[in-house]
Every structure is written in structure tokens, then in C-alpha cells.
Amino acid sequence: MSLFEWFSQLGNGTQAILIVFAAGAVIAIGCAAVEAWKRIRRAELRSALTNRMLDEGMSADEIARVLTAAHLSGAEADEKARPNKVVDPEVRLVKVLTDNHYEPKDVSRILAAARVGGRVDDSTYGVVRSLATAWASTKNIVEVLDARRDQHRTASDEPTLSN
């Protein structure tokens, strides 16, 4: 007896139950495969980012701070749930960039452009997050950050009126 013959001999209710369970199993296997692929891809990105930062001569402290973002899961959701918890904007920035699949060399370029006075501030994080979630190119993000920095420099160089 073939599988098809066996299946056709079952009642309609039994057939429906078997189909539902088979569909559930296929969905579960698919979800597990996607999750495994995500973990592998994140490990590849983290490794490449670490190598890139080492090649650029970043200090161990800078590398550790950037890699902290890889361990965060839902940093923005944590912030809303626990408003007293402070998360470094640079860490949040790296998380947003890696979540949006920017390559390690692009993350490094954007971080370099985003640092003002050696740090990333909250407003810069907001600008980059908006651009990254809209899939802006690395070149465009860096250009916006450079123009923003030049605009701030020009504004601070302008003389102020005193009483």
C-alpha cells in the first residue's frame, strides 16, 4: 500500500489534522533554519568588524565598546522598558547598523563620521538611525554627517551679539 492510498483511506477529519501538523512542522523547521542563518550571519559580521577595527588600529576599549552592541538584544526596547538604564549612543548606533545589514567596513566609516569630540551623541544617533532604517547608502550617511558637522562648526564660529 502506498502512502497516497493510506492517506486516502483516512477520514476527512484525520486528513485535516495530519495536514495541520505537517504544515506546523514545515513552519517550525523553516523558522529554525532562518534563526540559524541569522546567528551565522551575525557571527560573520562580528568577526569581520573585529578584524576591520584591528586593521584600523582601534584601541581595545573602542573595540570592546563597539562589540558590546552585538550582545544587546533590543536596546531601544530595553530603554523604553527601563528608562533609567543608559545605553551608549555609539553602542545603539552599531546595533542599528548591524541590524540593517551594513557591512563592517561601512559600520567603521559611519562610526568615524559620527564621532564628534571622540563620542557619538544622541542627536547624531537619531540622524543615522533614520537614514539606516531607510536603507541609505554608507556614502550618503557619511555625507550627511560631514555636512552636519560643518554646519555646527560654522554656527559656532559666527560671532554672537552681546548686550
C-alpha positions in Angstrom: 0.0 0.0 0.0 1.4 3.4 -1.0 1.4 6.4 1.2 -1.2 8.1 -1.1 -3.5 5.1 -0.8 -3.1 5.0 3.0 -3.8 8.7 3.2 -7.0 8.5 1.0 -8.3 5.7 3.3 -8.2 8.0 6.3 -11.3 10.0 7.2 -11.6 13.7 6.3 -11.1 14.8 9.9 -8.0 12.7 10.3 -6.6 14.0 7.0 -7.1 17.6 8.1 -5.4 17.0 11.4 -2.4 15.4 9.6 -2.2 18.3 7.2 -2.2 20.9 10.0 0.5 19.0 11.9 2.6 18.7 8.7 2.2 22.4 8.0 3.2 23.2 11.5 6.3 21.0 11.3 7.3 22.7 8.0 6.9 26.1 9.5 8.9 25.2 12.6 11.7 23.8 10.5 11.7 26.9 8.4 11.9 29.2 11.4 14.7 27.2 12.9 16.6 27.4 9.6 16.2 31.2 9.4 17.3 31.6 13.1 20.4 29.5 12.4 21.2 31.5 9.3 20.8 34.8 11.3 23.2 33.5 14.0 25.8 32.5 11.4 25.5 35.8 9.6 25.8 37.8 12.8 29.0 35.8 13.8 30.4 36.5 10.3 29.7 40.2 10.6 31.1 40.4 14.1 34.3 38.7 13.1 34.7 40.9 10.0 34.0 44.0 12.1 36.6 43.0 14.7 39.2 42.3 12.0 38.5 45.6 10.4 38.8 47.5 13.7 42.1 45.8 14.4 43.4 46.7 11.0 42.4 50.3 11.6 44.4 50.3 14.8 41.4 50.9 17.2 42.2 50.6 20.9 40.9 47.6 22.9 38.5 49.9 24.7 37.0 51.2 21.5 36.6 47.7 20.1 35.0 46.4 23.3 32.5 49.3 23.3 31.6 48.7 19.7 31.3 44.9 20.1 29.0 45.4 23.1 26.3 46.3 20.6 26.4 42.7 19.3 25.4 41.4 22.7 22.5 43.8 23.0 19.1 42.5 22.1 16.5 45.2 21.6 18.5 48.0 23.2 15.8 50.5 22.3 13.0 48.3 23.7 15.1 47.9 26.9 15.4 51.7 27.1 11.7 52.2 27.0 11.1 49.4 29.5 13.8 50.6 31.8 14.1 54.4 31.3 16.9 54.7 34.0 19.2 52.4 32.0 21.6 54.4 30.0 22.9 52.8 26.8 25.8 54.4 25.0 24.6 56.1 21.7 27.6 54.5 19.9 26.5 51.1 21.0 22.9 51.7 19.9 24.3 53.1 16.6 26.3 49.9 15.9 23.3 47.8 16.7 21.1 49.7 14.3 23.7 49.5 11.5 24.3 45.7 12.0 20.5 45.1 12.3 20.1 46.8 8.9 22.9 44.6 7.4 25.6 47.2 6.9 29.0 45.6 6.2 31.7 46.0 8.8 33.7 48.4 6.7 30.6 50.6 6.3 30.0 50.5 10.1 33.5 51.7 10.7 33.2 54.5 8.2 29.9 55.7 9.6 31.2 55.5 13.2 34.2 57.6 12.3 32.0 60.2 10.7 29.5 60.1 13.6 32.1 60.7 16.3 32.2 64.3 17.4 34.8 65.0 20.0 35.5 61.3 20.2 31.9 60.3 21.0 28.6 59.8 19.3 25.8 62.0 20.7 22.1 61.2 20.9 21.1 63.6 18.0 23.7 62.1 15.7 22.4 58.6 16.6 18.9 59.7 15.7 20.0 61.0 12.3 22.0 57.9 11.4 19.2 55.6 12.7 16.7 57.4 10.4 19.0 57.1 7.4 20.0 53.5 8.1 16.4 52.2 8.5 15.6 53.9 5.2 18.5 51.9 3.6 20.6 55.0 2.8 24.0 54.2 1.4 27.1 54.5 3.5 28.3 57.3 1.3 25.0 59.3 1.8 25.1 58.8 5.6 28.8 59.9 5.8 28.0 63.0 3.6 25.1 64.0 5.8 27.2 63.6 8.9 30.1 65.6 7.4 27.6 68.4 6.3 26.1 68.4 9.7 29.5 68.7 11.4 30.5 71.6 9.0 27.2 73.3 9.8 27.8 73.1 13.5 31.4 74.4 13.1 30.1 77.3 11.0 27.4 78.1 13.6 29.9 78.0 16.5 32.4 80.3 14.5 29.8 83.0 14.0 30.1 86.0 16.3 27.3 86.5 18.9 25.8 89.8 19.8 26.4 90.9 23.3 24.4 93.5 25.3 
